[in-house]
Amino acid sequence: MENFTFYNPVKIIFGKGEIAKLTDEIPIDKRILLLYGGGSIKRNTVYDQVIQALKEHDVIAFGGIEANPHYETLMKAVQIVKDKKIDFLLSVGGGSVLDGTKFIAAAVKYSSDPWNFMQNWDSIKDAMPLGAVLTLPATGSEMNCGAVITKAATQEKLAFRTPVVFPQFSILDPTTTFTLPPRQTANGVIDTFVHVTEQYLTFPVNAPLQDRLAESILLTLLEEGPKVMANSHDYDARANIMWCATMGLNGLLRLGVPTDWATHVIGHELTAKCGLDHGQTLAVILPSLLYIKRENKREKLLQYAERVWQLTSGDEDARVLAVIEKTREFFESFGVKTRLSEYKVSKDVIPSMLRSYENHGFVALGERQDINLKEIEEILMYSL
């Protein structure tokens, strides 16, 4: 196992009816900016529950944060924070709203153009306090200090990470996910699944606890994912998926082990350039990346095949290929396509994507830093 330092200060408040506890989590003298997305929280009663819990507080609402939060939209919220002398940011929605809230929290305290810190994380020194009410389990943003932001003007999608944007608390009520459309539910399960594989399907470093934590989440997703697709009001299944998403990216799985993240980096560019959902890009890229890098990942792929999919027959090559196909079939069982051509994306877009990777310095990806532009191209071509 490799050396590590672990820090996670987020208070998790989990369960049915727990939104009411907002009253006790934000001091009464704080002026709150409530941030949300497209308005679903007003249709499913979550907004009303939040407002009721904060009826003694001074609350201003700001909606319209996109599914891939846009820098341009978020900067409007930054100006409101400054003009209205906001003291506390409250994200009410999915991971994208929370990612946007983290950006706002850091941007308000940043002395120059906040887009600059997207590639210079160390320059972020301070941020506003924030909390979250989660309504879409997927990103794990509710218990981590990372975020992904899109600059629409330049079609860039970049991530940043800094401990100053950890939420003070996150409220996770599984009933808020009952009304999620099947597409969002499917994307959330796939996003969680790939978060785990990015930290698991690398190479062995004698970290059996980390391996088994990862495998337990993957197995739970295999069992519970189909249940939520079959019955959107299955509370227990929704609760298990929600907790899997949080555990999948709260920092525990990455401790002492190598991590990959190439699937996410490649996928982000597909979202920025082609408009695919984040979950869709992961479903496309992961099986292709595993195939192209199957020799480097052989030991962990064989372990994954045996422990998660119970594939023990046949020679090693056959098991490796079989488990990659099983992964693809799992994504497709949610109605999510796994080939770029199925999204009407052709090879013509690949050259511009490769230029973007090069411009952002994404030329040595993966746990071994050996996925270069040539291999990115191979992965994309295999994904067609």
Wavefront OBJ file of the C-alpha trace (Angstrom):
o trace
v 0.000 0.000 0.000
v 1.200 3.495 -0.860
v 1.508 6.351 1.668
v -1.512 8.618 2.062
v -3.060 11.472 4.003
v -6.803 11.484 4.486
v -9.000 14.436 5.430
v -12.759 14.690 5.069
v -14.741 17.094 7.282
v -18.201 16.687 5.699
v -21.128 15.971 7.999
v -23.575 13.578 6.342
v -27.241 13.700 7.384
v -28.929 10.700 5.764
v -32.518 9.536 5.588
v -36.176 10.256 5.016
v -37.386 13.637 6.250
v -33.942 14.913 7.156
v -34.202 18.115 5.090
v -35.956 19.612 8.124
v -32.597 19.567 9.923
v -31.379 22.410 7.722
v -32.743 24.704 10.412
v -29.987 23.643 12.788
v -27.115 23.497 10.299
v -26.985 27.133 9.129
v -26.748 29.937 11.721
v -29.801 32.176 11.749
v -27.729 35.310 11.091
v -26.351 34.023 7.761
v -27.750 35.367 4.503
v -28.174 32.354 2.204
v -27.981 32.017 -1.563
v -29.983 28.912 -2.506
v -28.657 27.502 -5.781
v -30.564 25.039 -7.951
v -30.828 23.748 -11.511
v -33.685 23.514 -13.963
v -36.568 23.680 -11.512
v -37.327 20.037 -10.719
v -36.959 20.799 -6.995
v -40.037 23.028 -7.303
v -42.054 20.204 -8.867
v -41.084 17.474 -6.399
v -41.608 19.467 -3.149
v -37.895 19.620 -2.255
v -37.836 23.405 -2.694
v -40.838 23.773 -0.384
v -39.203 21.558 2.235
v -36.020 23.625 2.120
v -37.863 26.941 2.356
v -39.941 25.631 5.260
v -36.821 24.533 7.102
v -35.243 27.952 6.504
v -38.345 30.064 7.153
v -36.543 32.052 9.839
v -33.505 32.653 7.599
v -32.852 35.294 4.942
v -32.820 33.317 1.670
v -32.266 34.443 -1.926
v -32.711 31.885 -4.728
v -30.681 31.514 -7.926
v -31.750 28.893 -10.470
v -30.732 27.745 -13.902
v -27.425 25.999 -13.195
v -26.885 23.600 -16.078
v -26.371 19.830 -15.984
v -22.770 20.629 -16.876
v -22.475 23.885 -14.922
v -21.388 26.770 -17.121
v -18.755 29.224 -15.999
v -20.823 32.001 -17.563
v -23.898 31.166 -15.457
v -21.892 30.719 -12.289
v -20.229 34.110 -12.666
v -23.699 35.703 -12.558
v -24.199 34.043 -9.174
v -20.786 35.300 -8.044
v -21.937 38.850 -8.732
v -25.132 38.285 -6.726
v -23.080 37.021 -3.788
v -21.044 40.216 -3.851
v -23.963 42.582 -4.432
v -26.273 41.021 -1.849
v -23.564 40.339 0.738
v -24.318 36.618 0.888
v -22.766 34.697 3.818
v -23.596 31.069 2.992
v -24.159 29.016 -0.178
v -26.706 26.195 -0.201
v -26.781 23.778 -3.135
v -30.140 22.062 -3.670
v -29.986 19.558 -6.511
v -27.601 17.072 -8.069
v -23.848 16.979 -8.330
v -23.731 19.574 -11.098
v -25.453 22.185 -8.955
v -23.081 21.354 -6.115
v -20.052 21.514 -8.398
v -21.211 24.935 -9.513
v -21.701 25.988 -5.902
v -18.136 24.971 -5.088
v -16.876 27.043 -7.999
v -18.876 30.065 -6.798
v -17.550 29.591 -3.261
v -13.961 29.751 -4.500
v -14.542 32.369 -7.204
v -15.952 34.938 -4.770
v -12.665 34.891 -2.859
v -10.423 34.823 -5.940
v -8.684 38.057 -6.943
v -8.468 37.471 -10.725
v -10.487 35.598 -13.383
v -11.645 32.428 -11.585
v -11.214 30.348 -14.737
v -7.474 30.653 -14.108
v -7.684 28.426 -11.022
v -9.145 25.580 -13.060
v -5.602 24.701 -14.133
v -3.815 26.077 -11.069
v -5.596 24.581 -8.096
v -2.934 25.655 -5.610
v -3.841 29.280 -6.262
v -7.181 28.748 -4.460
v -6.597 29.868 -0.886
v -10.068 30.489 0.506
v -13.762 29.884 -0.160
v -17.187 30.709 1.214
v -18.940 28.200 3.488
v -21.404 25.919 1.725
v -23.783 23.054 2.334
v -25.893 20.746 0.200
v -29.234 19.038 -0.139
v -28.650 16.239 -2.637
v -31.360 15.138 -5.063
v -29.389 13.109 -7.617
v -26.794 10.546 -6.518
v -23.919 10.224 -8.978
v -20.928 12.499 -8.602
v -20.063 12.025 -4.929
v -19.637 15.809 -4.812
v -21.633 15.888 -1.573
v -18.667 14.444 0.337
v -15.605 15.545 -1.609
v -13.733 18.706 -2.542
v -13.748 18.406 -6.319
v -15.875 19.906 -9.086
v -16.147 19.899 -12.875
v -17.019 23.112 -14.717
v -17.724 23.892 -18.384
v -16.795 27.105 -20.181
v -19.386 27.263 -22.934
v -17.646 30.012 -24.882
v -14.585 27.839 -25.536
v -16.144 24.353 -25.214
v -13.816 23.485 -22.335
v -14.705 21.167 -19.478
v -12.195 21.062 -16.627
v -12.017 19.782 -13.072
v -10.597 21.379 -9.963
v -9.982 20.109 -6.467
v -9.231 21.989 -3.260
v -10.005 21.234 0.417
v -11.417 24.724 0.963
v -14.627 23.768 -0.898
v -15.609 20.733 1.169
v -19.302 21.175 2.092
v -19.862 21.754 5.788
v -22.765 19.300 5.604
v -24.770 17.345 3.053
v -28.336 16.142 3.533
v -29.160 12.923 1.658
v -32.851 12.014 1.630
v -33.441 9.077 -0.773
v -37.085 10.087 -1.270
v -35.906 13.158 -3.201
v -34.721 10.779 -5.947
v -38.098 9.074 -6.480
v -39.063 11.400 -9.331
v -35.775 11.240 -11.240
v -36.273 10.326 -14.914
v -34.898 6.889 -15.878
v -32.137 8.534 -17.944
v -30.791 10.423 -14.930
v -31.088 7.379 -12.707
v -29.151 5.278 -15.217
v -26.478 7.938 -15.672
v -26.078 8.170 -11.901
v -25.528 4.449 -11.464
v -23.005 4.387 -14.313
v -21.169 7.456 -13.019
v -20.844 5.827 -9.600
v -19.718 2.533 -11.129
v -16.980 4.233 -13.147
v -15.836 6.335 -10.189
v -15.126 3.076 -8.429
v -13.394 1.386 -11.359
v -11.148 4.424 -11.853
v -9.769 3.725 -8.373
v -9.838 -0.073 -8.598
v -8.946 -1.267 -12.112
v -5.302 -0.209 -12.054
v -2.562 -2.503 -10.710
v -2.113 -4.336 -7.383
v -0.242 -2.664 -4.497
v -1.236 -5.086 -1.715
v -4.219 -3.043 -0.519
v -6.835 -5.755 0.100
v -9.148 -3.571 2.175
v -9.329 -0.923 -0.558
v -9.984 -3.626 -3.152
v -12.791 -5.137 -1.147
v -14.361 -1.765 -0.404
v -14.421 -1.080 -4.145
v -15.778 -4.534 -4.944
v -18.534 -4.180 -2.345
v -19.764 -0.988 -3.996
v -19.642 -2.533 -7.466
v -21.567 -5.586 -6.289
v -24.169 -3.380 -4.593
v -24.626 -1.402 -7.814
v -25.086 -4.639 -9.776
v -27.788 -5.711 -7.344
v -29.555 -2.432 -6.610
v -29.234 -0.653 -9.954
v -31.831 -2.813 -11.750
v -34.203 -2.414 -8.798
v -34.354 1.375 -9.046
v -34.897 1.143 -12.794
v -37.776 -1.284 -12.237
v -39.376 0.626 -9.343
v -38.487 4.289 -8.938
v -40.117 4.389 -5.474
v -38.145 1.493 -3.971
v -36.824 3.366 -0.931
v -34.268 0.775 0.119
v -32.784 0.474 -3.360
v -32.699 4.271 -3.758
v -31.013 4.596 -0.365
v -28.384 2.004 -1.252
v -27.630 3.670 -4.608
v -27.386 7.074 -2.933
v -24.900 5.828 -0.342
v -22.887 3.983 -2.996
v -22.509 7.232 -4.939
v -21.264 9.039 -1.848
v -18.874 6.273 -0.827
v -17.634 5.897 -4.393
v -15.965 9.302 -4.446
v -15.514 10.580 -0.900
v -11.818 9.782 -0.892
v -11.814 6.443 0.927
v -11.295 4.210 -2.103
v -8.243 6.092 -3.407
v -6.244 5.824 -0.174
v -2.949 4.021 -0.674
v -3.698 2.848 -4.217
v -2.960 4.086 -7.762
v -5.857 5.736 -9.579
v -6.631 6.109 -13.265
v -9.192 8.856 -14.213
v -8.407 8.646 -17.948
v -11.996 7.595 -18.697
v -13.258 10.778 -17.056
v -10.732 13.049 -18.750
v -11.509 11.617 -22.184
v -15.241 11.658 -21.462
v -15.267 15.304 -20.373
v -14.120 16.353 -23.818
v -16.941 14.341 -25.415
v -19.447 16.208 -23.294
v -17.899 19.585 -24.108
v -17.581 18.968 -27.861
v -20.516 16.659 -28.617
v -23.064 17.323 -25.870
v -23.285 13.761 -24.548
v -24.376 13.257 -20.942
v -21.496 12.625 -18.578
v -22.784 9.132 -17.803
v -23.105 8.363 -21.496
v -19.470 9.306 -22.159
v -18.302 7.018 -19.363
v -20.361 4.124 -20.718
v -18.721 4.640 -24.112
v -15.122 5.150 -23.007
v -14.601 2.717 -20.122
v -15.064 -0.563 -22.063
v -12.879 0.747 -24.880
v -10.162 1.932 -22.528
v -10.180 -1.397 -20.671
v -9.798 -3.199 -23.985
v -6.909 -1.041 -25.221
v -5.140 -1.187 -21.822
v -6.066 -4.778 -20.984
v -2.473 -5.998 -20.708
v -1.484 -3.248 -18.265
v -4.608 -3.899 -16.194
v -4.580 -7.686 -16.549
v -4.155 -8.607 -12.869
v -6.920 -6.334 -11.655
v -9.218 -7.229 -14.555
v -8.885 -10.905 -13.639
v -9.613 -10.071 -9.995
v -12.611 -7.983 -11.063
v -13.821 -10.831 -13.265
v -13.681 -13.340 -10.422
v -14.832 -11.291 -7.444
v -17.474 -9.071 -9.034
v -18.719 -11.115 -11.996
v -17.861 -14.661 -10.808
v -16.038 -15.399 -14.075
v -13.624 -18.224 -13.316
v -13.724 -20.535 -16.340
v -11.643 -20.255 -19.493
v -8.104 -19.020 -19.903
v -6.970 -15.601 -18.708
v -7.349 -13.890 -22.065
v -10.901 -15.148 -22.396
v -11.812 -13.971 -18.889
v -10.360 -10.518 -19.496
v -12.352 -10.086 -22.694
v -15.467 -11.524 -21.062
v -15.422 -9.132 -18.111
v -14.986 -6.129 -20.393
v -18.014 -7.292 -22.352
v -19.955 -7.890 -19.112
v -19.246 -4.290 -18.128
v -20.502 -3.027 -21.480
v -23.638 -5.187 -21.181
v -24.315 -3.828 -17.687
v -24.310 -0.257 -18.982
v -26.500 -1.203 -21.919
v -28.978 -2.928 -19.582
v -29.868 0.579 -18.368
v -30.663 1.660 -21.911
v -27.390 3.591 -22.218
v -25.605 3.215 -25.546
v -21.905 2.378 -25.488
v -20.768 3.312 -29.007
v -20.139 6.834 -30.319
v -21.818 5.988 -33.608
v -25.041 5.345 -31.693
v -24.926 9.009 -30.622
v -24.223 10.089 -34.221
v -20.649 11.029 -33.309
v -18.206 10.246 -36.119
v -14.443 10.016 -36.301
v -14.401 13.525 -37.801
v -14.540 15.025 -34.293
v -11.479 13.146 -33.037
v -8.763 15.524 -34.397
v -10.267 18.538 -32.617
v -10.592 16.513 -29.412
v -6.941 15.481 -29.585
v -5.940 19.132 -29.996
v -7.911 19.992 -26.873
v -6.236 17.234 -24.847
v -2.854 18.497 -25.999
v -3.709 22.129 -25.219
v -4.740 21.199 -21.681
v -1.680 19.034 -21.110
v -3.661 15.780 -21.006
v -0.963 13.805 -22.803
v 0.061 11.318 -20.100
v -3.086 9.827 -18.564
v -3.850 6.733 -16.506
v -2.387 5.131 -13.409
v 0.949 4.643 -15.178
v 0.810 7.981 -17.046
v 1.240 6.013 -20.258
v -1.946 6.898 -22.124
v -0.608 9.379 -24.646
v -2.362 11.124 -27.530
v -1.848 8.113 -29.788
v -3.578 5.806 -27.299
v -6.352 8.338 -26.664
v -6.967 8.246 -30.403
v -7.014 4.431 -30.351
v -9.539 4.461 -27.504
v -11.774 6.921 -29.331
v -11.551 4.989 -32.590
v -12.393 1.747 -30.803
v -15.384 3.544 -29.247
v -17.000 4.378 -32.603
l 1 2 3 4 5 6 7 8 9 10 11 12 13 14 15 16 17 18 19 20 21 22 23 24 25 26 27 28 29 30 31 32 33 34 35 36 37 38 39 40 41 42 43 44 45 46 47 48 49 50 51 52 53 54 55 56 57 58 59 60 61 62 63 64 65 66 67 68 69 70 71 72 73 74 75 76 77 78 79 80 81 82 83 84 85 86 87 88 89 90 91 92 93 94 95 96 97 98 99 100 101 102 103 104 105 106 107 108 109 110 111 112 113 114 115 116 117 118 119 120 121 122 123 124 125 126 127 128 129 130 131 132 133 134 135 136 137 138 139 140 141 142 143 144 145 146 147 148 149 150 151 152 153 154 155 156 157 158 159 160 161 162 163 164 165 166 167 168 169 170 171 172 173 174 175 176 177 178 179 180 181 182 183 184 185 186 187 188 189 190 191 192 193 194 195 196 197 198 199 200 201 202 203 204 205 206 207 208 209 210 211 212 213 214 215 216 217 218 219 220 221 222 223 224 225 226 227 228 229 230 231 232 233 234 235 236 237 238 239 240 241 242 243 244 245 246 247 248 249 250 251 252 253 254 255 256 257 258 259 260 261 262 263 264 265 266 267 268 269 270 271 272 273 274 275 276 277 278 279 280 281 282 283 284 285 286 287 288 289 290 291 292 293 294 295 296 297 298 299 300 301 302 303 304 305 306 307 308 309 310 311 312 313 314 315 316 317 318 319 320 321 322 323 324 325 326 327 328 329 330 331 332 333 334 335 336 337 338 339 340 341 342 343 344 345 346 347 348 349 350 351 352 353 354 355 356 357 358 359 360 361 362 363 364 365 366 367 368 369 370 371 372 373 374 375 376 377 378 379 380 381 382 383 384
